Amino acid sequence: PETTGPNTESEAIAAAVLALAEYEGGNLEEAERLVSLALPAFEQGESWFHVFSGAYTAACALARHREGTPAALSVVERVRQTAVRRKLPRLESLADVLELRERLLDGEADSSAIGRLESALSAIAAAELSGGSLREVKQRSQ
């Protein structure tokens, strides 16, 4: 399949990078337009984690800005589903981080969900330090 030109992975990568820049520059409408072009391509094709993470982070923040925490958590669920479907543990970790951020921004600092996410993040750190897989560390910690 073609990877360069219109409606391709390379166009999606460019849209994701531009979306993050537009978001950080305060141009929310353009950021949202670009993210909406990039994410479907990423979810079906190949991409790099740092591009995924930037696009999903911007999408989550835009959803929160537009419709509040429930919309942002819906994006987090989309990240999680993509991570599971594509077998991308780093993307699943990003979903945990984004969820933690959204819950903290919503004032849920004492919720049990925060505790579960903190445990997951500790497992991620342990996996990185031990050189083991995230799945192995999570299984050992349960």
Residue pairs with C-beta under 8 A, 6 or more apart in sequence:
2 8
3 9
3 10
4 10
5 11
8 41
9 41
9 45
9 46
9 47
11 37
11 41
12 37
12 38
12 41
12 42
12 45
12 47
13 38
13 47
13 48
13 51
15 34
15 35
15 37
15 38
16 34
16 35
16 38
16 39
16 42
16 47
16 51
16 52
16 54
16 55
16 58
17 51
17 54
18 34
19 30
19 31
19 32
19 34
19 35
19 38
19 54
19 55
19 58
20 31
20 54
20 55
20 57
20 58
22 28
22 30
22 31
22 34
23 31
23 58
23 61
23 62
28 62
28 65
28 66
31 58
31 62
32 62
32 66
35 55
35 58
35 59
35 62
38 55
39 55
39 56
39 59
39 78
41 47
42 51
42 52
42 55
42 82
43 82
43 86
49 88
49 90
49 91
52 88
52 91
52 94
53 91
53 94
56 75
56 78
56 79
56 91
56 94
56 98
57 94
57 98
59 75
60 72
60 75
60 76
60 79
60 98
60 101
60 102
61 72
63 71
63 72
63 74
63 75
64 71
64 72
64 102
64 105
69 102
69 103
69 105
69 106
72 98
72 102
73 99
73 102
75 98
76 95
76 98
76 99
76 102
77 95
79 91
79 94
79 95
79 98
80 92
80 95
82 88
82 91
83 89
83 91
83 92
83 94
83 95
84 92
89 133
89 134
89 135
92 134
93 120
93 121
93 124
93 134
96 117
96 120
96 121
96 124
97 121
99 113
99 117
100 114
100 117
100 118
100 121
103 109
103 111
103 113
103 114
103 117
104 114
108 114
119 141
120 138
122 141
123 134
123 137
123 138
123 141
124 134
124 137
126 132
126 137
126 141
127 133
127 134
127 136
127 137
127 138
130 137
